Amino acid sequence: MLKTTPVFDTYWRFASERQEMFMRRVLGSTPPWTEDPILSVHRFTNTYRASDRVSQYLIRHVIYEGSQKAEEIFFRTILFKLFNKIETWESLHTKLGALSWKDFSFDAYAKVLDGLLDEGARVYSAAYIMPSPAFGSPRKHRNHLRLVEHLMKDGAPKKLAKAGSLRAAFELLRGYPSLGDFLAFQFAIDLNYSELTDFSEMDFVVAGPGARDGIRKCFEDTAGLTEAEIIQVMAERSEAEFQRLGMSFRNLWGRSLQLIDCQNVFCEVSKYARVAHPDIEGELGRTRIKQKYAPRPVPVPQWYPPKWGITVDAFADTLYPAMNGPRIHRGTVRI
């Protein structure tokens, strides 16, 4: 039987309050959006992964803008995610125009990234540790461009489109250089936002290092369950746990917490517990939360994969008509 620690209840309180902060902001409330002393000072990602600023940019401006051919969706998504930084994508777009595999030039892309680094800019996000694939260059960004080439020339887009499950998509990506378990799973989720694949986010999950740390802090005894099984239990029990704690959780306009979201919350509560429960140790041994919270007064218009069928409520649509965004019908991906 699972044996919990006090961090277990904090997991649900964190998920609920972080989602409340998101909803208050989207629906036009003025800051502060929380009275939680930790959430108001430190930076945490949203409860729903797809609501985060970078994910929203990926969905709206990378995946659903441009050609909907399978190879172009795959190319844009992987190119964006290998750097995972909006500013890097926009610099490439500004210098090179519309980014596409059809017009891809290694030298042209590498020159832009070389220039950014020479100017002292960062081309990678700090969100993930991005190991360099071994393609012969001393500069990591050039090796990643070679990885993009390798994926495309190996037919990865068509292979992915034929994958029969989220696990199969993960295993396909996992077979390429430098894409370990965590990155392969994250990229599979990102590609699944598109029309290239259409798997349930309740089918499969991989726990990253932060999530594993959060699981250790939430449970004294995991009763022999794997990390993926524990995340599954959390997703299946979420409504019951919110009710037990007397919380009214506002989900994502009808979309319940998925496995990827529960994995994400474990990662974030691992950080939150460093301050809220300093006496409870995890695997990583970290004691501080490095990033500070800096509220953005103007909310990011929310736009989700059309296949999810999410309808942002009428009040938000009235406030932010730009949320209507680009639209795409099911079945328009061409192989």
C-alpha positions in Angstrom: 0.0 0.0 0.0 1.3 3.5 -0.9 2.5 5.4 2.2 2.4 9.2 1.7 4.3 12.1 3.3 2.9 15.6 3.9 4.1 16.6 0.5 1.3 14.4 -1.0 -1.4 16.8 0.0 0.8 19.7 -1.0 0.9 18.2 -4.5 -2.8 18.6 -4.9 -2.9 22.1 -3.3 -0.1 23.2 -5.5 -1.8 21.8 -8.7 -5.1 23.6 -7.7 -3.6 26.9 -6.8 -1.2 27.1 -9.7 -4.2 26.4 -12.1 -6.2 29.1 -10.3 -3.3 31.6 -10.9 -3.4 30.7 -14.6 -7.2 31.0 -14.8 -7.3 34.3 -13.0 -4.7 35.8 -15.3 -6.4 34.5 -18.5 -9.8 35.7 -17.4 -8.5 39.2 -16.9 -7.9 39.6 -13.1 -5.2 42.0 -12.1 -2.2 40.8 -10.0 -1.5 39.5 -7.5 -3.1 36.2 -8.7 -2.3 34.3 -5.5 -1.7 34.8 -1.8 0.6 31.8 -1.6 3.9 33.2 -0.4 5.9 30.6 -2.4 4.0 30.8 -5.6 4.0 34.6 -5.5 7.8 34.8 -5.3 9.1 31.8 -7.2 8.6 30.7 -10.8 6.7 27.5 -11.6 5.3 26.1 -14.8 1.6 25.8 -15.2 -0.3 22.8 -14.0 -1.2 21.9 -17.6 1.9 21.6 -19.7 0.2 22.8 -22.9 -0.7 26.1 -21.1 2.9 27.2 -20.6 4.2 30.1 -22.7 6.7 28.0 -24.7 4.2 25.2 -25.4 1.6 27.8 -26.4 4.0 29.4 -28.9 5.0 25.9 -30.2 1.4 24.9 -30.8 0.2 28.2 -32.3 3.2 29.6 -34.2 5.3 26.5 -35.0 3.0 23.5 -35.4 -0.1 25.2 -36.9 1.5 27.9 -38.9 3.0 26.8 -42.2 2.7 23.7 -44.3 0.8 20.8 -42.8 2.7 18.2 -44.7 4.0 15.6 -42.2 7.7 16.3 -42.9 7.2 20.0 -42.5 5.4 19.7 -39.2 8.0 17.3 -37.9 10.9 19.5 -39.1 9.5 22.7 -37.5 8.6 21.0 -34.2 12.0 19.2 -33.8 14.0 22.3 -34.8 12.1 24.4 -32.3 12.3 21.9 -29.4 16.0 21.1 -29.8 16.6 24.8 -28.7 13.2 25.2 -26.9 13.7 29.0 -27.0 11.3 31.4 -28.6 13.9 34.0 -29.3 16.1 31.5 -31.2 13.2 30.5 -33.4 12.3 34.1 -34.1 15.9 35.0 -34.9 16.1 32.2 -37.4 12.7 33.2 -38.9 13.7 36.9 -39.1 17.0 36.1 -40.9 15.8 33.2 -43.1 12.1 33.7 -43.6 9.6 30.9 -43.3 11.5 27.9 -41.8 10.9 24.7 -43.8 12.7 21.4 -44.6 12.1 22.1 -48.3 14.4 25.1 -48.1 16.6 24.0 -45.3 20.3 24.9 -45.6 22.7 23.7 -42.9 25.1 26.5 -43.6 22.5 29.2 -43.5 21.0 28.0 -40.2 24.4 27.4 -38.6 25.5 30.9 -39.6 22.6 32.5 -37.9 23.2 30.6 -34.7 26.9 31.3 -34.9 26.1 35.0 -35.0 23.8 34.8 -32.0 26.4 33.1 -29.9 29.1 35.6 -31.1 26.8 38.4 -29.9 26.6 36.8 -26.5 23.1 35.5 -26.9 21.9 32.2 -25.5 20.4 29.9 -28.1 19.2 27.2 -25.7 16.5 27.3 -23.1 17.5 26.5 -19.5 14.5 24.3 -19.1 16.2 21.1 -20.3 19.7 19.8 -20.4 20.4 19.3 -24.1 23.2 16.8 -24.6 25.1 17.2 -27.9 24.8 14.5 -30.5 28.1 13.3 -31.9 28.1 14.6 -35.4 31.6 15.9 -35.6 31.4 19.6 -34.7 32.8 21.2 -31.5 29.8 23.4 -31.4 26.6 21.9 -29.9 24.1 23.9 -32.0 25.8 22.7 -35.2 25.5 19.1 -34.1 21.8 19.6 -33.4 21.3 20.9 -36.9 23.0 17.8 -38.1 20.6 15.8 -36.0 17.7 17.5 -37.6 19.1 16.5 -41.0 19.7 12.9 -39.9 16.1 12.6 -38.6 14.7 14.0 -41.8 16.9 11.9 -44.2 16.1 8.8 -42.2 12.4 9.3 -42.8 11.5 9.9 -39.2 8.3 11.9 -40.1 6.7 9.1 -42.0 7.8 6.5 -39.5 6.3 8.6 -36.7 3.0 9.0 -38.6 2.8 5.2 -38.8 3.5 4.7 -35.1 0.6 2.8 -33.5 0.9 4.3 -30.0 2.5 7.1 -27.9 4.9 4.4 -26.6 5.9 3.5 -30.1 6.4 7.2 -31.0 8.6 7.5 -27.9 10.6 4.4 -28.8 11.1 5.6 -32.4 12.5 8.9 -31.1 14.5 7.2 -28.4 16.5 5.4 -31.1 18.1 8.6 -32.4 21.4 10.1 -31.1 21.3 12.0 -27.8 17.6 11.6 -27.4 17.3 9.8 -24.0 14.2 8.7 -22.3 13.2 12.2 -21.0 13.7 14.1 -24.3 12.2 11.4 -26.5 9.1 11.4 -24.4 8.8 15.2 -24.3 9.3 15.4 -28.1 6.6 12.7 -28.6 4.2 14.8 -26.6 5.1 17.9 -28.6 4.6 16.2 -31.9 1.3 14.8 -30.6 -0.1 18.3 -30.3 -0.1 18.3 -34.1 -2.2 16.4 -36.6 0.7 14.1 -37.3 -0.3 11.7 -34.5 -3.3 11.5 -32.3 -2.7 9.5 -29.2 -4.3 9.9 -25.8 -2.0 11.6 -23.2 -3.4 8.9 -20.8 -1.7 6.1 -22.7 1.9 6.4 -21.6 4.3 8.5 -19.5 8.0 8.7 -18.7 9.1 10.3 -15.4 11.9 12.8 -15.8 14.5 13.5 -13.0 12.4 16.2 -11.4 9.3 14.1 -11.3 11.2 11.2 -9.8 12.4 13.6 -7.1 8.9 14.8 -6.5 7.6 11.2 -6.2 10.2 10.4 -3.6 9.1 13.5 -1.6 5.4 12.5 -1.8 5.8 8.9 -0.8 7.6 7.1 2.0 6.7 3.8 0.5 5.7 3.3 -3.2 4.6 -0.3 -2.6 6.7 -1.6 -5.5 4.9 0.6 -8.1 7.0 2.0 -10.9 7.1 5.8 -11.3 4.9 5.5 -14.4 2.4 3.5 -12.4 2.4 6.1 -9.6 1.7 8.9 -12.1 -1.2 6.8 -13.5 -2.6 6.5 -10.0 -2.4 10.2 -9.5 -4.2 11.0 -12.7 -6.9 8.5 -12.0 -7.4 9.7 -8.5 -7.1 13.5 -9.1 -10.8 14.3 -8.8 -11.2 12.3 -5.6 -8.1 13.9 -4.0 -9.3 17.4 -4.8 -12.6 16.6 -3.2 -11.0 15.0 -0.2 -9.1 18.2 0.5 -12.2 20.4 -0.1 -10.8 22.0 -3.3 -12.8 22.9 -6.4 -10.2 22.3 -9.1 -10.8 24.3 -12.3 -9.7 22.1 -15.1 -8.7 23.2 -18.6 -12.1 24.0 -20.0 -13.3 20.4 -19.6 -9.9 18.6 -20.0 -8.9 16.7 -16.9 -5.3 16.3 -15.8 -3.4 13.9 -18.1 -0.4 11.8 -17.3 2.0 14.4 -18.7 0.5 17.0 -16.5 0.7 14.9 -13.4 4.3 14.1 -14.3 4.9 17.9 -14.6 3.3 18.6 -11.3 5.6 16.1 -9.6 8.5 18.0 -11.0 7.2 21.4 -9.8 6.2 20.2 -6.4 9.7 18.9 -6.0 10.8 22.5 -6.2 8.0 23.9 -4.1 8.7 21.4 -1.3 12.3 22.8 -1.0 10.7 25.8 0.7 7.4 24.3 2.0 8.9 21.1 3.4 12.7 21.6 3.8 12.9 18.6 6.1 11.8 16.2 3.4 14.6 15.1 1.1 14.4 14.0 -2.5 16.8 12.4 -4.8 18.4 15.6 -6.2 19.5 17.1 -2.9 18.6 20.6 -3.9 17.5 23.1 -1.3 16.8 26.4 -3.2 14.4 27.5 -5.9 16.6 29.5 -8.3 14.1 31.2 -10.6 12.0 34.1 -9.3 8.5 34.9 -10.5 8.1 38.0 -12.7 4.4 38.4 -13.6 3.6 39.4 -17.2 0.6 41.8 -17.0 -0.6 40.9 -20.5 -1.8 37.2 -20.7 -0.8 34.9 -23.5 -3.9 34.2 -25.6 -4.6 30.5 -25.1 -5.0 28.3 -28.1 -4.9 24.5 -27.9 -4.7 21.7 -30.5 -8.1 21.8 -32.3 -8.5 18.0 -32.0 -8.8 18.5 -28.2 -12.1 20.3 -28.7 -11.4 22.8 -26.0 -13.6 25.8 -26.0 -12.2 28.7 -23.9 -15.1 30.1 -22.0 -17.1 33.0 -23.5 -15.7 35.6 -21.1 -12.2 34.9 -22.2 -13.1 34.9 -25.9 -14.7 38.3 -25.5 -11.7 39.7 -23.7 -9.1 38.2 -26.0 -10.6 37.6 -29.5 -7.0 36.8 -30.7 -7.5 33.4 -29.0 -9.5 32.3 -32.0 -6.2 32.0 -33.8 -5.5 29.8 -36.8 -7.7 26.8 -37.4 -7.1 23.4 -39.0 -9.4 20.5 -39.7 -8.7 16.9 -38.7 -7.1 14.8 -41.4 -5.2 17.5 -43.2 -1.7 16.1 -42.7 -0.3 14.8 -45.9 2.3 12.1 -46.0 
